[in-house]
Amino acid sequence: MTTVSVFGGTGFLGRRLVQRLVAEGTTVRVAVRHAERARIALRAAGLDGATVFGADVRDQVAVAAAVAGVDAVVDAVSAYVETAGVTFEAVHERGAETLARAAAAAGVARFVLVSGIGADPESASPYIRARGRGDRAVQQAFPGATIVRPSAMFGPGDALFGTLAHLARLLPVLPLIGDGHTRLQPVYVEDVADAITRILADPGTAGRTYELAGPTVYTLREIFGIALRITGKRRLLVPVPFAVAQAQARLFEFLPNPPLTTGQIDLLKVDNVASGTLPGLSELNIVPKAVEEIVPTYLGPTPTR
Ligand SMILES: NC(=O)c1ccc[n+]([C@@H]2O[C@H](COP(=O)([O-])OP(=O)(O)OC[C@H]3O[C@@H](n4cnc5c(N)ncnc54)[C@H](OP(=O)(O)O)[C@@H]3O)[C@@H](O)[C@H]2O)c1
């Protein structure tokens, strides 16, 4: 691939993908809503070579400009909270479809959609449903699209271990949502960025759906335990029923950076592990890194209180 447009190229995953693509000599366009913020962030990361396009996925004209003349498009856009005009449907379903249609119309060779394990067009959850319908709409608009469905991603700046560590520093007790029995298979964000880079380089991956998960399945309770062990904190875990957590998340969503969202609660209601029926990291020749290897490198112990 010589030129790739990465929508969401400043995000938790997107910026790592941009870094890899630039490092291997690919010409990269970063398409986001906040262009100036993106230029500053890219400059600070030494990625001045990437060109920034201000392109909201809800804006067909801006999207068409950002995909014109490229070899591949990656949709790594995210909306975790619904606000006026920014709904899960607008971003994950119609936005993904807009990108796929524009890429097809521009004759782009490859399209990669970043979705998530458990995406389900029939789900009662607006977040999970929009993800599932987005996958379906992209496959219809761009039949050779590759879909990657990661489990919860970890790495510096993550919303999983990072948020738990932050809450453990602030609170004397931690809310264990839904009793903590839900199972997750966290995957290292760099492994996901590596997977997308390999997918772009291999035409044989076109039209396939990959589930990207880490080497180990944990219950949510075990994940809380790992975060506490690594940060050196001892905190009581208090089970919180899903309905109560959902009500709390609705209030948190008024904050600029909510520690918990209704979409996350919906995701925690069902296991978030690889189905085993779809290809994953091993088919891309990637050995997934373990939580125990990576998380201590960015969540060191802090003085206990
Ligand atoms: N993080 C996880 O654990 C996880 C797990 C499974 C799947 N995923 C999926 O992986 C993908 C990337 O997630 P992430 O955590 O890296 O997201 P993120 O950190 O929230 O980044 C989102 C990116 O999308 C851009 N963006 C948001 N709304 C946009 C819009 N309307 N038009 C254009 N760009 C827009 C943002 O920049 P601006 O704000 O400047 O627009 C930013 O660059 C998402 O599809 C997410 O659902 C994430």
The ligand as a MOL file (V3000), in Angstrom:
LIG
                    3D

  0  0  0     0  0            999 V3000
M  V30 BEGIN CTAB
M  V30 COUNTS 48 52 0 0 0
M  V30 BEGIN ATOM
M  V30 1 N -10.5980 0.8850 22.7640 0
M  V30 2 C -11.0170 -0.3860 22.8370 0
M  V30 3 O -10.7780 -1.1150 23.8330 0
M  V30 4 C -11.7740 -0.9960 21.6790 0
M  V30 5 C -12.1510 -2.3500 21.7550 0
M  V30 6 C -12.8040 -2.9230 20.6670 0
M  V30 7 C -13.0660 -2.1670 19.5450 0
M  V30 8 N -12.6950 -0.8470 19.5180 0 CHG=1
M  V30 9 C -12.9550 -0.0920 18.2960 0
M  V30 10 O -11.7160 0.3540 17.7630 0
M  V30 11 C -11.9150 1.5900 17.0540 0
M  V30 12 C -10.9440 2.6400 17.5600 0
M  V30 13 O -11.2180 2.8480 18.9380 0
M  V30 14 P -10.3140 3.8220 19.8250 0
M  V30 15 O -10.4730 3.3760 21.2330 0
M  V30 16 O -8.9520 3.9320 19.2300 0 CHG=-1
M  V30 17 O -11.0850 5.2020 19.6340 0
M  V30 18 P -10.7000 6.6650 20.2070 0
M  V30 19 O -9.4360 6.6320 20.9700 0
M  V30 20 O -11.9270 7.1980 20.8750 0
M  V30 21 O -10.4210 7.5120 18.8680 0
M  V30 22 C -11.4560 7.8460 18.0200 0
M  V30 23 C -10.8940 8.5200 16.7860 0
M  V30 24 O -11.9830 8.7760 15.8830 0
M  V30 25 C -12.0050 10.1660 15.5370 0
M  V30 26 N -13.4330 10.4910 15.3580 0
M  V30 27 C -14.4190 10.4410 16.2770 0
M  V30 28 N -15.5980 10.7710 15.7250 0
M  V30 29 C -15.3480 11.0150 14.4190 0
M  V30 30 C -16.1560 11.3960 13.3060 0
M  V30 31 N -17.4860 11.6000 13.4540 0
M  V30 32 N -15.5830 11.5560 12.0860 0
M  V30 33 C -14.2340 11.3660 11.9260 0
M  V30 34 N -13.4160 10.9920 12.9410 0
M  V30 35 C -13.9640 10.8380 14.1730 0
M  V30 36 C -11.3390 10.8740 16.7170 0
M  V30 37 O -10.7740 12.1320 16.3670 0
M  V30 38 P -11.6680 13.4860 16.4520 0
M  V30 39 O -12.2740 13.4990 17.8130 0
M  V30 40 O -10.7120 14.6030 16.1620 0
M  V30 41 O -12.7000 13.3450 15.3720 0
M  V30 42 C -10.2280 9.8620 17.0350 0
M  V30 43 O -9.1640 10.0280 16.1200 0
M  V30 44 C -13.3880 1.9550 17.2590 0
M  V30 45 O -14.1610 1.4570 16.2040 0
M  V30 46 C -13.7450 1.2040 18.5220 0
M  V30 47 O -15.1240 0.9540 18.6610 0
M  V30 48 C -12.0550 -0.2400 20.5350 0
M  V30 END ATOM
M  V30 BEGIN BOND
M  V30 1 1 1 2
M  V30 2 2 2 3
M  V30 3 1 2 4
M  V30 4 1 4 5
M  V30 5 2 4 48
M  V30 6 2 5 6
M  V30 7 1 6 7
M  V30 8 2 7 8
M  V30 9 1 8 9
M  V30 10 1 8 48
M  V30 11 1 9 10
M  V30 12 1 9 46
M  V30 13 1 10 11
M  V30 14 1 11 12
M  V30 15 1 11 44
M  V30 16 1 12 13
M  V30 17 1 13 14
M  V30 18 2 14 15
M  V30 19 1 14 16
M  V30 20 1 14 17
M  V30 21 1 17 18
M  V30 22 2 18 19
M  V30 23 1 18 20
M  V30 24 1 18 21
M  V30 25 1 21 22
M  V30 26 1 22 23
M  V30 27 1 23 24
M  V30 28 1 23 42
M  V30 29 1 24 25
M  V30 30 1 25 26
M  V30 31 1 25 36
M  V30 32 1 26 27
M  V30 33 1 26 35
M  V30 34 2 27 28
M  V30 35 1 28 29
M  V30 36 1 29 30
M  V30 37 2 29 35
M  V30 38 1 30 31
M  V30 39 2 30 32
M  V30 40 1 32 33
M  V30 41 2 33 34
M  V30 42 1 34 35
M  V30 43 1 36 37
M  V30 44 1 36 42
M  V30 45 1 37 38
M  V30 46 2 38 39
M  V30 47 1 38 40
M  V30 48 1 38 41
M  V30 49 1 42 43
M  V30 50 1 44 45
M  V30 51 1 44 46
M  V30 52 1 46 47
M  V30 END BOND
M  V30 END CTAB
M  END
